[in-house]
Amino acid sequence: MSDETDDKKLSEQIDELSALVKRLEDPSIELEDALAVYESGMKIAQAAQKALEQAEQRIETVSGNTES
């Protein structure tokens, strides 16, 4: 995963994922292009998941709740 993907805001990551989904829904997309788009989407999704987990940890720390 690149630092560039990690540094993007969650809202930007979601926008990028939406754009990638639209590309994948295009029936004229070539297989190789679809695979590249899918791989890119997975990297973005992993970075977004990491950001959500970090936000959850921060919320738990601030609220004093350490239960998962």
N, C-alpha and C positions, 0 to 999 in steps of 0.2 A: 504494500500500500504506500502511496507516495505522500510526502508531507503536504503537497499541494492539496490533495483530497482531504487530508486530515484538518487542514487549516480553514477550509470553507465552512461557512455557517450552515447549520442544519437546514434552514430554509432554501439555501442555494443547492444543497445536495438533493433535496426533495424536488426542486424544479428541474434539476438535471435528470433525475430518475424519470420524471414525467415525460421529458423530451425523449429519453431513450426508449421508453415504453411505446410512444407514438411511432418511433422509427421501426421498432420490432413489429408493430401491428401493420405496417405497410406490406401488402402482399407481394410487392415487387422487389423486396430486399433480397440480396444474394445471401447464400448460406454463410460464406466467409465473413461478410459484413455483419450479419446477424450474430455470429459468434463473437466478433470483436465488440459489438455493442453490448452483448450479454456480459462479457468479461468486464467491461468498463462499468456496467451497472452493478455488478457484484462487488467491485472494489468500492464504489460509492456507497452501496448499501451497508457494507461492513464498517466503513468510516462513520456513517450515520448511526449505526447501532452502538458503536464505541462512544460517540458523543452523547447518546441517550443514557448509556450506562454511567458515564461520568456525571451527567446532570443528576441522575438518580442518587448517586453517592453524595453529591454536594447537598442535595435536599435532605437526605438522611442525616448528614453531619450537622446542618443548620438546625434541623428540627430535634436533634438529639435522639433520633430513632435509628438504632443500628440493626433492627430486625429486617430480614429480607422477605 
